[in-house]
Amino acid sequence: MDLLLGIDMGTGSSKGVLVAADGTVLATESRTHEMSLPRPGWAEFDPEAIWWREVCEISAALMSRCPPAARIAGVCVSGAGPCLVLADEDLRPCRPAILYGIDTRASAEIEFLTEEFGAEEILERGGTVLSSQAVGPKIEWVRRHEPDVFAGARRWYGSNSYITAKLTGEYVIDHHTASQCDPMYETARFRWNEPWAQRICAHLEMPRLAWPSEVIGTVHAAGAQVSGIPAGTPVVAGTVDAFSEAFSVGVRAPGDQMLMYGSTMFLVQIIDRYHSDPALWTTAGIEPDTLALAAGTSTAGSLISWLQSTCGDVPIDQLVAEAQAVPPGCEGLLVLPYLAGERTPVFDPHARGILAGITLRHNRGHIFRAAYEGISFGIRHILDRFDDAHVAARTVAVGGGVRSALWVQTMSDITGRAQLIPEQTIGASYGDALLAAIGTELVAPETDWARISHVVEPQDRLRPLYDDLYGTWLELYPATRPQIHRLSALDNSSDQDGSGDQPMV
């Protein structure tokens, strides 16, 4: 029996699956972890002590559960991203990994590089303006604030490419991840923007490019010894977890769209032509020579968890029941869910949350429901921009938040979109297994393991109410931006420059 091993390193946990060639899941394994938040605006992981250790633990556990005479035909690893791992010539991390857009330390470097290369030129070449999501400014931040660390580094990786290097010794990054390493990649041409990449990376070697399902090497003896994966097993490039998850649920044709409910919301939409929008991310797709739009919020499930904790860790079912007793619109209460700044479409790390319209008659049920509505208004804000490129033919909802019927229904009611809920909600690791199956030619390239369980339809009777509230919600951020930025400056006053070395945690 030929099996595929898929492992994903997410923001809150790492998950692995053993999957047969027909998509049947034989075994799963997971590990939970927490990211390090050493300073305001910083978000990090120790790539060796967390990512590599968990990948080895998960793979070893799954290998021990393989049926007799089973063969691991291929391996694929995805991870949160885009992230930055700087390593020396022996693959030792030089500092903690800097995470994707939730790490906002490189604000000054974003401005600096935008001025150096030109905003219009950056958008034209890469399809995306520089933001906290981009890897280029993160490299520049290390170069300017941690020069000794930068000087000691020889190569740079994403989360998944660091793991594939540990398994195979190959220095490769997939096209999709590379397309989020702005401004170092030309998305329309699927290649490195070599002059800009050399300027930013200086002495650092550049990785070769591969598509996510492309076999980039095999597990070497050292990787096999610690991971339990047999030496010689083919390894494909893998990619960023959100895109692997989209692939796992059949989001592959132009007009296909994914909403991922997690600690943050992440959106992917496949497009049939190159389209750049300064409020979105234009990226390479998963399959060769394809394109996608992406967007992401800075909070979602993390806001819900924060509210639960703030309410004294009341059971989530009780809070949801109280929220369901509140009428849609929360009797005039609105939440701007920017508690960790915001990524698309406002790109403002200094944005902050707002609770607007609160009165003495509002209770925690109102606030809890208003949080779901505020998150959903933020997604509608993004989807309006997606429609400019390609009106979605279908929307597939994934992630842990899909288990909240109230949240999913609220999302459909506010966005006006029907949402397809898949039978399998394992996540990116399942997409990784499919990428490995395709890359090793165990299955045909068009193979799709996704099956839809049911559809959540919008309630048309609520559309007038939510259209009106959406207009008011849209006005909140621009109307309060100057005041919020002044408050944000007070929040960050203890660490104005964001510099300084931090130990591994």
C-alpha positions as a printed Julia matrix, in Angstrom:
505×3 Matrix{Float64}:
   0.0    0.0     0.0
   1.32   3.42   -1.0
   0.75   6.19    1.57
   1.36   9.92    1.6
   2.62  11.91    4.59
   1.42  15.5     4.96
   2.5   17.77    7.82
   1.45  21.35    8.45
   2.97  23.78   10.97
   0.23  26.27   11.79
   0.2   29.27   14.1
  -1.3   27.33   17.01
  -0.41  23.72   16.26
   1.32  21.28   13.95
  -0.71  18.49   12.36
   0.18  15.41   10.35
  -1.8   12.86    8.35
  -1.19   9.54    6.68
  -3.38   9.29    3.59
  -3.98   6.56    1.02
  -3.92   7.39   -2.69
  -7.74   7.52   -2.8
  -7.85  10.23   -0.12
  -8.69   7.96    2.81
  -7.14   9.21    6.05
  -5.48   6.35    7.96
  -3.96   8.23   10.89
  -3.55  11.73   12.3
  -1.21  13.28   14.86
  -0.86  16.81   16.27
   1.12  18.99   18.65
   0.08  22.35   20.09
   2.4   25.29   20.59
   2.38  28.99   21.32
   4.19  31.71   19.44
   6.51  34.09   21.24
   5.41  37.74   21.52
   8.55  39.29   23.05
   7.68  42.92   22.21
   4.71  44.88   20.87
   4.33  44.05   17.18
   6.7   41.06   17.3
   5.63  37.46   16.63
   8.22  34.67   16.51
   8.9   30.94   16.66
  12.03  28.95   17.37
  12.26  26.97   14.09
  14.48  24.26   15.55
  12.9   23.72   18.96
   9.29  24.0    17.77
   8.85  23.41   14.04
  11.58  20.82   13.44
  11.01  19.04   16.74
   7.25  18.79   16.14
   7.67  17.62   12.55
  10.0   14.86   13.76
   7.68  13.85   16.61
   4.63  13.79   14.34
   6.34  11.89   11.53
   7.84   9.33   13.92
   4.45   8.78   15.55
   2.74   8.33   12.19
   5.48   5.99   10.92
   4.85   3.76   13.93
   1.19   3.5    12.87
   1.8    2.53    9.24
   0.12  -0.72    8.23
   2.44  -3.67    7.58
   4.08  -3.58    4.15
   2.95   0.04    3.59
   5.31   2.36    1.7
   5.61   6.12    2.16
   5.45   7.26   -1.45
   5.91  10.98   -0.78
   6.16  13.69    1.84
   4.99  17.3     1.82
   5.27  19.94    4.53
   3.44  23.28    4.68
   3.71  26.02    7.24
   2.48  29.38    8.42
   3.78  32.03    6.12
   5.38  33.85    4.69
   7.94  33.68    7.5
  11.64  34.44    7.67
  14.2   31.93    8.96
  17.84  33.0     8.77
  20.33  30.15    9.11
  24.07  29.6     8.94
  25.89  27.17    6.64
  25.04  24.28    8.99
  21.3   25.07    8.96
  21.42  26.44   12.5
  18.91  29.28   12.96
  20.62  32.6    13.64
  17.61  34.02   15.47
  13.94  33.14   16.04
  11.8   32.96   12.91
   9.92  36.18   12.16
   6.3   35.41   11.38
   4.01  36.59    8.6
   1.85  39.74    8.64
   1.02  39.58   12.34
   4.65  40.6    12.99
   4.68  44.34   12.3
   8.17  45.32   13.45
   9.39  46.29    9.96
   7.12  49.34    9.48
  10.06  51.69    8.94
  11.7   49.26    6.52
   8.46  49.04    4.52
   8.52  52.82    4.09
  12.23  52.83    3.34
  12.1   50.15    0.64
   8.93  51.62   -0.88
  10.7   54.94   -1.28
  13.83  53.27   -2.66
  12.14  51.11   -5.31
   8.95  53.11   -5.91
   5.43  52.14   -4.89
   4.1   51.9    -8.45
   7.07  49.85   -9.63
   6.71  47.45   -6.69
   3.0   46.99   -7.42
   3.61  46.49  -11.14
   6.33  43.86  -10.7
   5.03  41.95   -7.71
   1.31  42.69   -7.76
   1.38  43.75   -4.12
   2.36  46.82   -2.13
   4.81  46.3     0.69
   3.15  45.5     3.99
   3.83  43.56    7.17
   3.1   40.41    5.14
   6.16  40.91    2.93
   9.44  39.11    3.65
  11.75  41.67    2.04
  11.25  44.32    4.75
  11.76  41.67    7.45
  15.17  40.81    5.98
  15.96  44.52    5.82
  14.93  44.89    9.47
  17.42  42.23   10.58
  20.12  43.79    8.43
  19.6   47.21   10.02
  18.8   46.27   13.63
  20.74  43.02   14.13
  23.81  43.39   11.88
  25.78  40.65   13.64
  22.92  38.2    13.13
  22.63  39.17    9.48
  26.37  38.85    8.93
  26.34  35.33   10.41
  23.51  34.11    8.19
  24.17  32.38    4.87
  20.71  31.38    3.67
  17.1   32.37    4.28
  14.03  30.13    4.37
  10.29  30.08    4.85
   8.8   27.78    7.46
   8.26  24.83    5.12
  11.44  25.31    3.09
  13.46  25.21    6.31
  11.95  21.81    7.09
  12.51  20.43    3.59
  16.14  21.54    3.88
  16.43  19.66    7.2
  14.96  16.55    5.54
  16.79  16.64    2.21
  19.64  19.15    2.34
  18.11  20.99   -0.63
  17.86  24.79   -0.68
  14.52  25.39   -2.41
  11.51  27.67   -1.97
   8.19  27.21   -3.72
   6.86  29.77   -6.19
   3.85  30.67   -4.11
   5.86  31.45   -0.98
   8.39  33.33   -3.11
   5.57  35.47   -4.5
   4.9   36.67   -0.94
   8.56  37.6    -0.48
   7.98  41.08   -1.87
   9.64  42.93   -3.44
  12.03  40.15   -4.48
   9.75  38.17   -6.87
   8.1   39.09  -10.17
   4.7   37.46   -9.88
   3.57  38.01  -13.46
   6.72  36.28  -14.74
   7.13  33.61  -12.03
  10.78  34.46  -11.35
  13.04  36.26   -8.91
  13.38  40.0    -9.33
  17.11  39.55   -9.21
  18.38  43.15   -8.85
  16.07  43.9    -5.94
  16.61  40.48   -4.36
  20.38  40.91   -4.48
  20.1   44.4    -3.0
  18.03  43.15   -0.03
  19.7   39.79    0.55
  23.27  41.07    0.07
  25.56  38.08    0.82
  22.69  35.64    1.42
  22.31  32.9    -1.18
  19.05  32.8    -3.12
  17.08  29.52   -3.11
  16.07  27.85   -6.33
  12.37  27.94   -7.22
   9.99  25.0    -7.52
   6.23  24.55   -7.7
   4.61  23.15   -4.53
   4.0   19.64   -5.92
   7.45  19.38   -7.51
   9.79  16.74   -6.06
  12.83  18.67   -4.81
  14.83  15.81   -3.27
  14.68  12.76   -1.06
  15.0   12.27    2.69
  18.69  11.88    3.51
  20.17   9.61    6.2
  20.34  12.29    8.91
  16.76  13.39    8.24
  15.56   9.8     8.32
  17.27   9.09   11.62
  15.45  11.83   13.55
  12.13  11.91   11.67
  11.49   8.19   11.2
  10.73   8.77    7.52
  12.6    6.19    5.42
  15.71   7.47    3.68
  15.15   7.97   -0.03
  11.48   9.0     0.35
  10.61  11.73   -2.22
   9.87  15.17   -0.77
   7.89  17.81   -2.64
   8.38  21.55   -2.12
   5.18  22.3    -0.18
   3.93  25.83    0.42
   2.15  28.24    2.77
  -0.49  26.47    4.86
  -3.5   28.56    3.81
  -2.93  27.77    0.15
  -2.4   24.09    0.84
  -5.68  24.09    2.74
  -7.42  25.76   -0.2
  -6.0   23.07   -2.46
  -7.28  20.37   -0.1
 -10.9   21.49   -0.56
 -10.83  21.85   -4.32
 -10.21  25.6    -4.64
  -8.35  25.28   -7.93
 -10.37  26.78  -10.82
 -10.69  30.51  -11.63
 -13.5   31.91   -9.49
 -13.0   29.35   -6.71
 -12.65  31.03   -3.34
 -11.71  29.9     0.17
 -12.56  31.5     3.51
 -10.38  30.1     6.28
 -11.71  30.62    9.8
  -8.88  30.53   12.31
  -7.0   32.77   14.72
  -7.05  35.13   11.78
  -9.16  34.97    8.63
  -7.38  34.15    5.4
  -8.89  34.3     1.93
  -7.74  32.8    -1.36
  -9.31  33.26   -4.78
  -8.03  31.72   -8.01
  -7.96  34.17  -10.94
  -7.5   33.65  -14.66
  -5.37  36.73  -15.41
  -2.79  38.87  -13.69
  -4.49  41.51  -11.53
  -2.85  43.84   -9.05
  -4.69  45.73   -6.34
  -2.9   47.74   -3.63
  -5.46  46.52   -1.09
  -4.81  42.79   -1.75
  -1.98  40.33   -2.32
  -1.48  38.97   -5.83
   0.43  35.71   -5.7
   1.53  32.72   -7.7
  -0.87  29.83   -7.3
  -0.28  26.26   -6.18
  -0.34  24.63   -9.59
   2.27  25.58  -12.21
   1.81  28.96  -13.91
  -1.38  29.85  -12.04
  -2.31  33.03  -10.17
  -4.33  33.86   -7.1
  -5.48  36.72   -4.94
  -5.02  36.5    -1.21
  -6.05  38.56    1.78
  -5.9   38.2     5.52
  -7.12  39.84    8.68
  -5.04  40.25   11.84
  -7.69  38.89   14.2
 -10.68  36.55   14.02
 -10.72  33.53   16.31
  -8.1   35.32   18.42
 -10.65  38.08   19.06
 -13.27  35.51   20.1
 -10.75  33.82   22.42
  -9.8   37.19   23.9
 -13.44  37.99   24.6
 -13.99  34.62   26.25
 -10.95  35.16   28.47
 -11.99  38.73   29.28
 -15.43  37.45   30.29
 -13.81  35.22   32.92
 -13.39  32.11   30.77
 -17.13  31.54   30.56
 -17.78  28.36   28.52
 -17.9   29.21   24.82
 -21.27  27.45   24.39
 -22.81  29.75   26.97
 -21.44  32.86   25.27
 -22.69  31.67   21.88
 -26.14  30.99   23.36
 -26.23  34.52   24.79
 -25.14  35.93   21.43
 -27.84  33.96   19.6
 -30.46  35.53   21.88
 -29.41  38.97   20.61
 -31.09  40.17   17.39
 -28.98  40.66   14.25
 -27.42  44.11   14.29
 -26.92  43.87   18.08
 -29.33  46.76   18.68
 -26.94  49.34   17.31
 -23.6   47.94   18.52
 -20.64  47.7    16.12
 -17.15  46.25   16.57
 -14.1   47.27   14.55
 -12.0   44.11   15.08
  -8.55  45.66   14.68
  -7.19  44.6    18.08
  -3.87  43.57   16.5
  -3.78  46.2    13.77
  -5.08  45.12   10.38
  -3.69  43.59    7.24
  -5.84  43.71    4.11
  -7.38  45.93    2.93
  -6.24  48.81    5.19
  -2.63  47.69    5.84
  -2.36  49.54    9.13
  -0.38  47.94   11.98
  -1.37  50.87   14.19
  -5.12  50.35   13.78
  -6.93  49.4    16.97
 -10.27  47.92   17.98
 -13.41  49.99   18.52
 -16.68  49.18   20.28
 -19.13  51.73   18.89
 -22.66  52.52   20.02
 -22.5   50.77   23.39
 -25.17  51.63   25.97
 -26.18  50.42   29.42
 -28.72  48.01   27.9
 -26.01  46.11   25.98
 -24.59  43.0    27.65
 -21.86  40.51   26.88
 -24.13  38.62   24.48
 -24.4   41.8    22.42
 -20.64  42.28   22.46
 -19.99  38.65   21.54
 -22.38  38.75   18.58
 -21.07  42.16   17.52
 -17.57  40.63   17.36
 -18.79  37.97   14.91
 -20.49  40.7    12.88
 -17.4   42.94   12.94
 -15.19  40.13   11.65
 -17.77  39.44    8.92
 -17.94  43.1     7.89
 -14.15  42.99    7.51
 -14.44  40.0     5.18
 -17.12  41.75    3.12
 -14.7   44.67    2.8
 -12.14  42.3     1.27
 -14.59  40.41   -0.96
 -15.73  43.64   -2.57
 -12.16  44.05   -3.83
 -11.92  40.42   -4.93
 -14.96  40.93   -7.15
 -13.06  43.55   -9.14
 -10.71  40.83  -10.38
 -13.05  37.85  -10.77
 -16.53  37.38   -9.33
 -16.46  34.23   -7.21
 -18.27  31.23   -8.64
 -18.26  29.43   -5.31
 -16.97  29.95   -1.78
 -15.63  27.08    0.35
 -15.36  27.62    4.12
 -12.68  25.84    6.16
 -10.93  26.08    9.51
 -11.82  25.54   13.14
 -14.26  28.44   13.19
 -16.57  26.57   10.8
 -17.73  24.61   13.84
 -19.47  27.78   15.05
 -22.83  27.76   13.24
 -23.54  31.32   14.42
 -20.29  32.67   13.02
 -20.69  30.96    9.64
 -24.33  32.02    9.3
 -23.44  35.6    10.23
 -20.7   35.58    7.6
 -23.14  34.46    4.88
 -25.77  36.98    5.99
 -23.35  39.93    5.94
 -21.43  39.02    2.78
 -24.4   37.66    0.85
 -22.36  34.58   -0.1
 -23.4   30.96    0.16
 -20.63  28.9     1.8
 -19.82  25.3     0.93
 -18.76  23.26    3.97
 -16.5   20.27    3.16
 -16.82  16.83    4.72
 -13.1   16.72    5.5
 -11.88  19.68    7.56
  -8.48  18.27    8.45
  -6.76  21.28    6.92
  -3.5   22.01    5.17
  -1.87  18.67    6.03
  -4.52  16.94    3.89
  -3.66  19.26    1.0
   0.0   18.48    1.59
  -0.71  14.77    1.18
  -2.49  15.46   -2.11
   0.41  17.6    -3.35
   2.78  14.73   -2.52
   0.53  12.26   -4.35
   0.45  14.46   -7.45
   4.17  15.26   -7.34
   5.18  11.62   -7.12
   2.72  10.73   -9.9
   0.79   8.42   -7.63
  -2.4   10.16   -8.8
  -3.27  12.3   -11.83
  -2.66  16.08  -11.59
  -6.4   16.84  -11.7
  -7.2   14.55   -8.73
  -9.49  16.19   -6.17
 -10.24  14.53   -2.83
 -12.72  17.18   -1.66
 -16.36  16.34   -0.86
 -18.95  18.96    0.17
 -21.14  18.18    3.18
 -23.66  21.05    3.08
 -24.21  24.67    2.08
 -24.9   27.67    4.35
 -27.14  30.14    2.51
 -27.53  33.86    3.36
 -30.85  34.98    4.8
 -32.17  37.53    2.32
 -34.44  39.18    4.89
 -31.37  40.47    6.76
 -29.71  42.05    3.73
 -31.22  45.57    4.13
 -30.2   45.69    7.81
 -26.66  44.56    7.17
 -26.22  46.76    4.09
 -27.08  49.77    6.25
 -24.81  48.71    9.11
 -21.97  47.95    6.7
 -22.03  51.53    5.45
 -21.65  52.78    9.03
 -18.97  50.19    9.79
 -16.93  51.34    6.78
 -16.91  54.89    8.14
 -15.5   53.95   11.56
 -11.86  53.39   10.61
 -11.22  56.49    8.47
 -13.2   58.68   10.89
 -11.13  57.62   13.91
  -7.75  56.88   12.34
  -5.87  59.99   13.63
  -7.1   59.53   17.19
  -6.38  55.78   17.15
  -2.85  56.37   15.87
  -2.17  58.75   18.75
  -3.36  56.08   21.18
  -1.28  53.45   19.39
   1.82  55.61   19.86
   1.24  55.51   23.63
   0.91  51.73   23.47
   4.32  51.41   21.79
   6.1   54.18   23.67
   8.26  51.73   25.63
   9.85  50.35   22.45
   9.92  53.04   19.83
  12.5   51.56   17.5
  11.72  47.88   18.0
  15.41  47.08   17.96
  17.5   44.77   20.08
  18.42  41.14   20.2
  16.08  38.57   21.68
  17.0   35.08   22.88
  15.35  31.98   21.47
  12.12  31.13   23.31
